[in-house]
Amino acid sequence: MASICSGTFILAKAGLMEGKQATTQWSVCQRLAREHPEIKVVLDKIFIRDGNIYSSAGVTAGIDLALRLVEEDFGRNFARVFKQEVGMTPGKYVEKMRIEYAAQQIETRDKGLKRVAQISGFRSEEMMRRAFKRQLNVLFYLYWKRFGREKGENDE
């Protein structure tokens, strides 16, 4: 059984999370801990496996979780076939998807660096900066300066 993002709440309400470790989208971790004290909420993991239950921190972390599940089902051969079909390793693909999502957030939302890193599935701002350089061959702050939205243009 697996949950992505705030889907952990559904597993909790079904009684499947009692005594287990879990994670969820960063903005609702405290709420999950408050509403379900029977769960050991872990804040700093992108996904967790506790027995036969998996939970992921957010949508982009769900990509990592999905790849892990496929790898568990199909073994290390998966990485070889994935690279052969897609042209890059699963890890590079996930990084590429995270950078694309982060770039979209920068271009369409008024969010700070830390928030963009969190919602894009990076463990830190520094990891996101390095990935920007690897994937787009541009320094993060230059991308932000050129494509980021100005204060006051927030749609939310």
PyMOL CGO cylinders between C-alpha atoms (Angstrom):
from pymol import cmd
from pymol.cgo import CYLINDER

trace = [
    CYLINDER, 0.00, 0.00, 0.00, 1.39, 3.41, -0.89, 0.3, 1, 1, 1, 1, 1, 1,
    CYLINDER, 1.39, 3.41, -0.89, 0.36, 7.01, -0.46, 0.3, 1, 1, 1, 1, 1, 1,
    CYLINDER, 0.36, 7.01, -0.46, 1.63, 10.08, -2.22, 0.3, 1, 1, 1, 1, 1, 1,
    CYLINDER, 1.63, 10.08, -2.22, 1.58, 13.53, -0.65, 0.3, 1, 1, 1, 1, 1, 1,
    CYLINDER, 1.58, 13.53, -0.65, -1.38, 14.06, 1.68, 0.3, 1, 1, 1, 1, 1, 1,
    CYLINDER, -1.38, 14.06, 1.68, -2.79, 10.65, 0.74, 0.3, 1, 1, 1, 1, 1, 1,
    CYLINDER, -2.79, 10.65, 0.74, -1.19, 9.54, 4.00, 0.3, 1, 1, 1, 1, 1, 1,
    CYLINDER, -1.19, 9.54, 4.00, -4.28, 10.96, 5.72, 0.3, 1, 1, 1, 1, 1, 1,
    CYLINDER, -4.28, 10.96, 5.72, -6.46, 8.42, 3.90, 0.3, 1, 1, 1, 1, 1, 1,
    CYLINDER, -6.46, 8.42, 3.90, -4.29, 5.52, 5.05, 0.3, 1, 1, 1, 1, 1, 1,
    CYLINDER, -4.29, 5.52, 5.05, -4.33, 6.92, 8.59, 0.3, 1, 1, 1, 1, 1, 1,
    CYLINDER, -4.33, 6.92, 8.59, -8.14, 7.24, 8.63, 0.3, 1, 1, 1, 1, 1, 1,
    CYLINDER, -8.14, 7.24, 8.63, -8.37, 3.65, 7.36, 0.3, 1, 1, 1, 1, 1, 1,
    CYLINDER, -8.37, 3.65, 7.36, -6.33, 2.56, 10.38, 0.3, 1, 1, 1, 1, 1, 1,
    CYLINDER, -6.33, 2.56, 10.38, -3.40, 1.29, 8.32, 0.3, 1, 1, 1, 1, 1, 1,
    CYLINDER, -3.40, 1.29, 8.32, -0.74, 3.58, 9.82, 0.3, 1, 1, 1, 1, 1, 1,
    CYLINDER, -0.74, 3.58, 9.82, -1.00, 2.79, 13.54, 0.3, 1, 1, 1, 1, 1, 1,
    CYLINDER, -1.00, 2.79, 13.54, 2.49, 2.50, 15.05, 0.3, 1, 1, 1, 1, 1, 1,
    CYLINDER, 2.49, 2.50, 15.05, 4.16, 3.10, 11.70, 0.3, 1, 1, 1, 1, 1, 1,
    CYLINDER, 4.16, 3.10, 11.70, 6.53, 5.78, 10.47, 0.3, 1, 1, 1, 1, 1, 1,
    CYLINDER, 6.53, 5.78, 10.47, 5.20, 7.96, 7.68, 0.3, 1, 1, 1, 1, 1, 1,
    CYLINDER, 5.20, 7.96, 7.68, 5.78, 11.20, 5.85, 0.3, 1, 1, 1, 1, 1, 1,
    CYLINDER, 5.78, 11.20, 5.85, 3.57, 13.52, 3.86, 0.3, 1, 1, 1, 1, 1, 1,
    CYLINDER, 3.57, 13.52, 3.86, 3.68, 16.85, 2.07, 0.3, 1, 1, 1, 1, 1, 1,
    CYLINDER, 3.68, 16.85, 2.07, 5.75, 19.24, 4.22, 0.3, 1, 1, 1, 1, 1, 1,
    CYLINDER, 5.75, 19.24, 4.22, 2.95, 21.75, 4.79, 0.3, 1, 1, 1, 1, 1, 1,
    CYLINDER, 2.95, 21.75, 4.79, 0.68, 19.17, 6.46, 0.3, 1, 1, 1, 1, 1, 1,
    CYLINDER, 0.68, 19.17, 6.46, 3.23, 17.15, 8.48, 0.3, 1, 1, 1, 1, 1, 1,
    CYLINDER, 3.23, 17.15, 8.48, 2.37, 18.94, 11.71, 0.3, 1, 1, 1, 1, 1, 1,
    CYLINDER, 2.37, 18.94, 11.71, -1.34, 18.43, 11.09, 0.3, 1, 1, 1, 1, 1, 1,
    CYLINDER, -1.34, 18.43, 11.09, -0.80, 14.71, 10.45, 0.3, 1, 1, 1, 1, 1, 1,
    CYLINDER, -0.80, 14.71, 10.45, 1.14, 14.39, 13.71, 0.3, 1, 1, 1, 1, 1, 1,
    CYLINDER, 1.14, 14.39, 13.71, -1.54, 16.33, 15.61, 0.3, 1, 1, 1, 1, 1, 1,
    CYLINDER, -1.54, 16.33, 15.61, -4.53, 14.46, 14.18, 0.3, 1, 1, 1, 1, 1, 1,
    CYLINDER, -4.53, 14.46, 14.18, -2.90, 11.03, 14.24, 0.3, 1, 1, 1, 1, 1, 1,
    CYLINDER, -2.90, 11.03, 14.24, -0.61, 10.67, 17.26, 0.3, 1, 1, 1, 1, 1, 1,
    CYLINDER, -0.61, 10.67, 17.26, -0.45, 6.93, 16.59, 0.3, 1, 1, 1, 1, 1, 1,
    CYLINDER, -0.45, 6.93, 16.59, 1.80, 7.69, 13.59, 0.3, 1, 1, 1, 1, 1, 1,
    CYLINDER, 1.80, 7.69, 13.59, 5.51, 8.51, 13.90, 0.3, 1, 1, 1, 1, 1, 1,
    CYLINDER, 5.51, 8.51, 13.90, 5.67, 11.41, 11.43, 0.3, 1, 1, 1, 1, 1, 1,
    CYLINDER, 5.67, 11.41, 11.43, 9.11, 11.89, 9.88, 0.3, 1, 1, 1, 1, 1, 1,
    CYLINDER, 9.11, 11.89, 9.88, 9.73, 15.37, 8.47, 0.3, 1, 1, 1, 1, 1, 1,
    CYLINDER, 9.73, 15.37, 8.47, 13.03, 15.01, 6.62, 0.3, 1, 1, 1, 1, 1, 1,
    CYLINDER, 13.03, 15.01, 6.62, 12.51, 12.01, 4.33, 0.3, 1, 1, 1, 1, 1, 1,
    CYLINDER, 12.51, 12.01, 4.33, 11.16, 12.13, 0.79, 0.3, 1, 1, 1, 1, 1, 1,
    CYLINDER, 11.16, 12.13, 0.79, 9.58, 8.70, 1.19, 0.3, 1, 1, 1, 1, 1, 1,
    CYLINDER, 9.58, 8.70, 1.19, 9.40, 6.00, 3.83, 0.3, 1, 1, 1, 1, 1, 1,
    CYLINDER, 9.40, 6.00, 3.83, 8.76, 2.29, 3.82, 0.3, 1, 1, 1, 1, 1, 1,
    CYLINDER, 8.76, 2.29, 3.82, 7.50, 0.83, 7.09, 0.3, 1, 1, 1, 1, 1, 1,
    CYLINDER, 7.50, 0.83, 7.09, 6.60, -2.79, 6.60, 0.3, 1, 1, 1, 1, 1, 1,
    CYLINDER, 6.60, -2.79, 6.60, 4.22, -3.03, 3.67, 0.3, 1, 1, 1, 1, 1, 1,
    CYLINDER, 4.22, -3.03, 3.67, 3.22, 0.65, 3.83, 0.3, 1, 1, 1, 1, 1, 1,
    CYLINDER, 3.22, 0.65, 3.83, 4.94, 3.36, 1.79, 0.3, 1, 1, 1, 1, 1, 1,
    CYLINDER, 4.94, 3.36, 1.79, 4.41, 7.11, 2.06, 0.3, 1, 1, 1, 1, 1, 1,
    CYLINDER, 4.41, 7.11, 2.06, 5.95, 9.99, 0.13, 0.3, 1, 1, 1, 1, 1, 1,
    CYLINDER, 5.95, 9.99, 0.13, 6.45, 13.64, 1.00, 0.3, 1, 1, 1, 1, 1, 1,
    CYLINDER, 6.45, 13.64, 1.00, 4.98, 15.19, -2.12, 0.3, 1, 1, 1, 1, 1, 1,
    CYLINDER, 4.98, 15.19, -2.12, 4.23, 14.71, -5.78, 0.3, 1, 1, 1, 1, 1, 1,
    CYLINDER, 4.23, 14.71, -5.78, 7.83, 14.84, -7.00, 0.3, 1, 1, 1, 1, 1, 1,
    CYLINDER, 7.83, 14.84, -7.00, 8.85, 12.56, -4.13, 0.3, 1, 1, 1, 1, 1, 1,
    CYLINDER, 8.85, 12.56, -4.13, 6.14, 10.24, -5.45, 0.3, 1, 1, 1, 1, 1, 1,
    CYLINDER, 6.14, 10.24, -5.45, 8.24, 9.82, -8.60, 0.3, 1, 1, 1, 1, 1, 1,
    CYLINDER, 8.24, 9.82, -8.60, 11.11, 8.55, -6.45, 0.3, 1, 1, 1, 1, 1, 1,
    CYLINDER, 11.11, 8.55, -6.45, 8.75, 6.23, -4.63, 0.3, 1, 1, 1, 1, 1, 1,
    CYLINDER, 8.75, 6.23, -4.63, 7.27, 4.90, -7.89, 0.3, 1, 1, 1, 1, 1, 1,
    CYLINDER, 7.27, 4.90, -7.89, 10.76, 4.16, -9.24, 0.3, 1, 1, 1, 1, 1, 1,
    CYLINDER, 10.76, 4.16, -9.24, 11.66, 2.38, -5.98, 0.3, 1, 1, 1, 1, 1, 1,
    CYLINDER, 11.66, 2.38, -5.98, 8.53, 0.23, -6.19, 0.3, 1, 1, 1, 1, 1, 1,
    CYLINDER, 8.53, 0.23, -6.19, 9.28, -0.71, -9.80, 0.3, 1, 1, 1, 1, 1, 1,
    CYLINDER, 9.28, -0.71, -9.80, 12.86, -1.52, -8.86, 0.3, 1, 1, 1, 1, 1, 1,
    CYLINDER, 12.86, -1.52, -8.86, 11.70, -3.70, -5.96, 0.3, 1, 1, 1, 1, 1, 1,
    CYLINDER, 11.70, -3.70, -5.96, 9.38, -5.57, -8.32, 0.3, 1, 1, 1, 1, 1, 1,
    CYLINDER, 9.38, -5.57, -8.32, 11.79, -5.92, -11.25, 0.3, 1, 1, 1, 1, 1, 1,
    CYLINDER, 11.79, -5.92, -11.25, 15.29, -5.74, -9.68, 0.3, 1, 1, 1, 1, 1, 1,
    CYLINDER, 15.29, -5.74, -9.68, 18.43, -3.94, -10.84, 0.3, 1, 1, 1, 1, 1, 1,
    CYLINDER, 18.43, -3.94, -10.84, 17.64, -4.89, -14.45, 0.3, 1, 1, 1, 1, 1, 1,
    CYLINDER, 17.64, -4.89, -14.45, 15.10, -2.04, -14.33, 0.3, 1, 1, 1, 1, 1, 1,
    CYLINDER, 15.10, -2.04, -14.33, 17.84, 0.63, -14.26, 0.3, 1, 1, 1, 1, 1, 1,
    CYLINDER, 17.84, 0.63, -14.26, 19.55, -0.87, -17.30, 0.3, 1, 1, 1, 1, 1, 1,
    CYLINDER, 19.55, -0.87, -17.30, 16.34, -1.12, -19.32, 0.3, 1, 1, 1, 1, 1, 1,
    CYLINDER, 16.34, -1.12, -19.32, 15.23, 2.35, -18.21, 0.3, 1, 1, 1, 1, 1, 1,
    CYLINDER, 15.23, 2.35, -18.21, 18.51, 3.87, -19.40, 0.3, 1, 1, 1, 1, 1, 1,
    CYLINDER, 18.51, 3.87, -19.40, 18.29, 1.97, -22.67, 0.3, 1, 1, 1, 1, 1, 1,
    CYLINDER, 18.29, 1.97, -22.67, 14.73, 3.18, -23.34, 0.3, 1, 1, 1, 1, 1, 1,
    CYLINDER, 14.73, 3.18, -23.34, 14.85, 6.72, -21.92, 0.3, 1, 1, 1, 1, 1, 1,
    CYLINDER, 14.85, 6.72, -21.92, 18.49, 7.58, -22.52, 0.3, 1, 1, 1, 1, 1, 1,
    CYLINDER, 18.49, 7.58, -22.52, 19.38, 8.34, -18.90, 0.3, 1, 1, 1, 1, 1, 1,
    CYLINDER, 19.38, 8.34, -18.90, 19.45, 6.61, -15.54, 0.3, 1, 1, 1, 1, 1, 1,
    CYLINDER, 19.45, 6.61, -15.54, 16.36, 6.71, -13.32, 0.3, 1, 1, 1, 1, 1, 1,
    CYLINDER, 16.36, 6.71, -13.32, 18.21, 9.02, -10.92, 0.3, 1, 1, 1, 1, 1, 1,
    CYLINDER, 18.21, 9.02, -10.92, 19.07, 11.51, -13.68, 0.3, 1, 1, 1, 1, 1, 1,
    CYLINDER, 19.07, 11.51, -13.68, 15.50, 11.35, -14.94, 0.3, 1, 1, 1, 1, 1, 1,
    CYLINDER, 15.50, 11.35, -14.94, 14.11, 12.13, -11.49, 0.3, 1, 1, 1, 1, 1, 1,
    CYLINDER, 14.11, 12.13, -11.49, 16.53, 15.04, -11.15, 0.3, 1, 1, 1, 1, 1, 1,
    CYLINDER, 16.53, 15.04, -11.15, 15.44, 16.34, -14.56, 0.3, 1, 1, 1, 1, 1, 1,
    CYLINDER, 15.44, 16.34, -14.56, 11.75, 16.13, -13.55, 0.3, 1, 1, 1, 1, 1, 1,
    CYLINDER, 11.75, 16.13, -13.55, 12.49, 17.96, -10.28, 0.3, 1, 1, 1, 1, 1, 1,
    CYLINDER, 12.49, 17.96, -10.28, 14.32, 20.75, -12.10, 0.3, 1, 1, 1, 1, 1, 1,
    CYLINDER, 14.32, 20.75, -12.10, 11.48, 21.11, -14.60, 0.3, 1, 1, 1, 1, 1, 1,
    CYLINDER, 11.48, 21.11, -14.60, 8.99, 21.38, -11.74, 0.3, 1, 1, 1, 1, 1, 1,
    CYLINDER, 8.99, 21.38, -11.74, 11.22, 23.85, -9.85, 0.3, 1, 1, 1, 1, 1, 1,
    CYLINDER, 11.22, 23.85, -9.85, 11.59, 25.97, -12.99, 0.3, 1, 1, 1, 1, 1, 1,
    CYLINDER, 11.59, 25.97, -12.99, 7.82, 25.99, -13.41, 0.3, 1, 1, 1, 1, 1, 1,
    CYLINDER, 7.82, 25.99, -13.41, 7.39, 27.12, -9.81, 0.3, 1, 1, 1, 1, 1, 1,
    CYLINDER, 7.39, 27.12, -9.81, 9.92, 29.92, -10.28, 0.3, 1, 1, 1, 1, 1, 1,
    CYLINDER, 9.92, 29.92, -10.28, 8.24, 31.10, -13.49, 0.3, 1, 1, 1, 1, 1, 1,
    CYLINDER, 8.24, 31.10, -13.49, 4.64, 30.97, -12.27, 0.3, 1, 1, 1, 1, 1, 1,
    CYLINDER, 4.64, 30.97, -12.27, 4.72, 31.54, -8.50, 0.3, 1, 1, 1, 1, 1, 1,
    CYLINDER, 4.72, 31.54, -8.50, 6.15, 33.95, -5.97, 0.3, 1, 1, 1, 1, 1, 1,
    CYLINDER, 6.15, 33.95, -5.97, 7.91, 31.46, -3.70, 0.3, 1, 1, 1, 1, 1, 1,
    CYLINDER, 7.91, 31.46, -3.70, 11.23, 31.63, -1.91, 0.3, 1, 1, 1, 1, 1, 1,
    CYLINDER, 11.23, 31.63, -1.91, 14.24, 29.45, -2.64, 0.3, 1, 1, 1, 1, 1, 1,
    CYLINDER, 14.24, 29.45, -2.64, 13.70, 27.15, 0.34, 0.3, 1, 1, 1, 1, 1, 1,
    CYLINDER, 13.70, 27.15, 0.34, 10.03, 26.59, -0.55, 0.3, 1, 1, 1, 1, 1, 1,
    CYLINDER, 10.03, 26.59, -0.55, 10.79, 25.84, -4.20, 0.3, 1, 1, 1, 1, 1, 1,
    CYLINDER, 10.79, 25.84, -4.20, 13.46, 23.32, -3.14, 0.3, 1, 1, 1, 1, 1, 1,
    CYLINDER, 13.46, 23.32, -3.14, 11.03, 21.64, -0.70, 0.3, 1, 1, 1, 1, 1, 1,
    CYLINDER, 11.03, 21.64, -0.70, 8.09, 21.31, -3.06, 0.3, 1, 1, 1, 1, 1, 1,
    CYLINDER, 8.09, 21.31, -3.06, 10.36, 20.14, -5.88, 0.3, 1, 1, 1, 1, 1, 1,
    CYLINDER, 10.36, 20.14, -5.88, 11.69, 17.25, -3.82, 0.3, 1, 1, 1, 1, 1, 1,
    CYLINDER, 11.69, 17.25, -3.82, 15.19, 18.48, -3.08, 0.3, 1, 1, 1, 1, 1, 1,
    CYLINDER, 15.19, 18.48, -3.08, 16.63, 17.85, 0.37, 0.3, 1, 1, 1, 1, 1, 1,
    CYLINDER, 16.63, 17.85, 0.37, 18.21, 21.29, 0.48, 0.3, 1, 1, 1, 1, 1, 1,
    CYLINDER, 18.21, 21.29, 0.48, 18.55, 24.51, -1.46, 0.3, 1, 1, 1, 1, 1, 1,
    CYLINDER, 18.55, 24.51, -1.46, 22.18, 23.65, -2.19, 0.3, 1, 1, 1, 1, 1, 1,
    CYLINDER, 22.18, 23.65, -2.19, 21.18, 20.35, -3.81, 0.3, 1, 1, 1, 1, 1, 1,
    CYLINDER, 21.18, 20.35, -3.81, 18.73, 22.24, -6.02, 0.3, 1, 1, 1, 1, 1, 1,
    CYLINDER, 18.73, 22.24, -6.02, 21.37, 24.82, -6.98, 0.3, 1, 1, 1, 1, 1, 1,
    CYLINDER, 21.37, 24.82, -6.98, 23.77, 22.07, -8.04, 0.3, 1, 1, 1, 1, 1, 1,
    CYLINDER, 23.77, 22.07, -8.04, 21.07, 20.25, -9.99, 0.3, 1, 1, 1, 1, 1, 1,
    CYLINDER, 21.07, 20.25, -9.99, 20.19, 23.49, -11.84, 0.3, 1, 1, 1, 1, 1, 1,
    CYLINDER, 20.19, 23.49, -11.84, 23.79, 23.81, -12.93, 0.3, 1, 1, 1, 1, 1, 1,
    CYLINDER, 23.79, 23.81, -12.93, 23.98, 20.15, -14.02, 0.3, 1, 1, 1, 1, 1, 1,
    CYLINDER, 23.98, 20.15, -14.02, 20.64, 20.04, -15.83, 0.3, 1, 1, 1, 1, 1, 1,
    CYLINDER, 20.64, 20.04, -15.83, 20.33, 23.54, -17.31, 0.3, 1, 1, 1, 1, 1, 1,
    CYLINDER, 20.33, 23.54, -17.31, 23.95, 24.66, -17.28, 0.3, 1, 1, 1, 1, 1, 1,
    CYLINDER, 23.95, 24.66, -17.28, 22.92, 27.89, -15.59, 0.3, 1, 1, 1, 1, 1, 1,
    CYLINDER, 22.92, 27.89, -15.59, 23.42, 29.24, -12.10, 0.3, 1, 1, 1, 1, 1, 1,
    CYLINDER, 23.42, 29.24, -12.10, 20.22, 29.13, -10.10, 0.3, 1, 1, 1, 1, 1, 1,
    CYLINDER, 20.22, 29.13, -10.10, 20.22, 32.80, -9.12, 0.3, 1, 1, 1, 1, 1, 1,
    CYLINDER, 20.22, 32.80, -9.12, 20.58, 33.84, -12.78, 0.3, 1, 1, 1, 1, 1, 1,
    CYLINDER, 20.58, 33.84, -12.78, 17.61, 31.68, -13.73, 0.3, 1, 1, 1, 1, 1, 1,
    CYLINDER, 17.61, 31.68, -13.73, 15.63, 33.12, -10.83, 0.3, 1, 1, 1, 1, 1, 1,
    CYLINDER, 15.63, 33.12, -10.83, 16.59, 36.68, -11.80, 0.3, 1, 1, 1, 1, 1, 1,
    CYLINDER, 16.59, 36.68, -11.80, 15.59, 36.19, -15.42, 0.3, 1, 1, 1, 1, 1, 1,
    CYLINDER, 15.59, 36.19, -15.42, 12.42, 34.09, -15.09, 0.3, 1, 1, 1, 1, 1, 1,
    CYLINDER, 12.42, 34.09, -15.09, 11.19, 34.59, -11.52, 0.3, 1, 1, 1, 1, 1, 1,
    CYLINDER, 11.19, 34.59, -11.52, 8.01, 36.53, -10.89, 0.3, 1, 1, 1, 1, 1, 1,
    CYLINDER, 8.01, 36.53, -10.89, 8.20, 39.91, -9.26, 0.3, 1, 1, 1, 1, 1, 1,
    CYLINDER, 8.20, 39.91, -9.26, 6.75, 40.48, -5.80, 0.3, 1, 1, 1, 1, 1, 1,
    CYLINDER, 6.75, 40.48, -5.80, 3.09, 41.39, -5.99, 0.3, 1, 1, 1, 1, 1, 1,
    CYLINDER, 3.09, 41.39, -5.99, 2.37, 39.22, -9.04, 0.3, 1, 1, 1, 1, 1, 1,
    CYLINDER, 2.37, 39.22, -9.04, 1.30, 36.27, -6.91, 0.3, 1, 1, 1, 1, 1, 1,
    CYLINDER, 1.30, 36.27, -6.91, -1.77, 34.46, -8.26, 0.3, 1, 1, 1, 1, 1, 1,
    CYLINDER, -1.77, 34.46, -8.26, -2.57, 32.69, -5.02, 0.3, 1, 1, 1, 1, 1, 1,
]
cmd.load_cgo(trace, "trace")
